[in-house]
Amino acid sequence: EGIVMTKVTADEKKAVVVEVNAETDFVAKNEKFQNYVSDVAEQALNTSAADIDAFLAEKWAKDPSLTVAEALSSQISIIGENMKIRRFAQLAEENGFVASYIHAGGKIGVLVDVETDVVNDAIKEMAKNVAMQAAALKPQYTTRAEVDADYISREKEILLAQIMNDPKESQKPQKVIDGMINGRINKELKEICLMDQTYVKAEDGKQTVSAYVAQVAKENNAKVAVKKFVRFETGEGMEKKEEDFAAEVAKQMNA
């Protein structure tokens, strides 16, 4: 359990998202815990720490006689439950702003880096919609340019092996097989790249996120680029670690 929280500077040029875990949902909903997470987010917004270990070692802004880790320990003794500052990520954009969105009371937090020469309510609403899209549809990348070439070639190998194992498919000409592989890769990229996804509020049910951003930019006579996003979901990846640990224990017991 736990919550994800975002914080943005007054000029919206910089933002942070943090995840702090607790053991129970009861504590995650507790006001004391939420106030503490808000303080952690404030500290993370201003930190120059490169990773969580450096962050935990720095002085706690609310009481510089303690480190962040020591302040966490004292909160654990006050709240009476184990807690963990799990991760944080900062985004900064000098030529535009960073939009933030929190979903389901802290289950998911999203930051979106928007480079733009016009900042008005329409552009801000567009950025919020893009952040909501990222929260709902869980993309892994912003654009195709971010997707690792090795990942694509591995996917192509897997698809080729599947086709070759199918007696009907494997008889087709190489050109047709290549076309099938590229079609499936494109379909996958449309699902995992934010800007290629179908925009959830698309009136025609087809408009992509990039086409929606371009439309709003045009309507506001602006040059807009969504450069990056960060999406945190509470407990993400933790179940995997627990499963791996359980498998490891089972393996040792059977050894």
Disulfide bonds with the S-S distance in Angstrom:
none
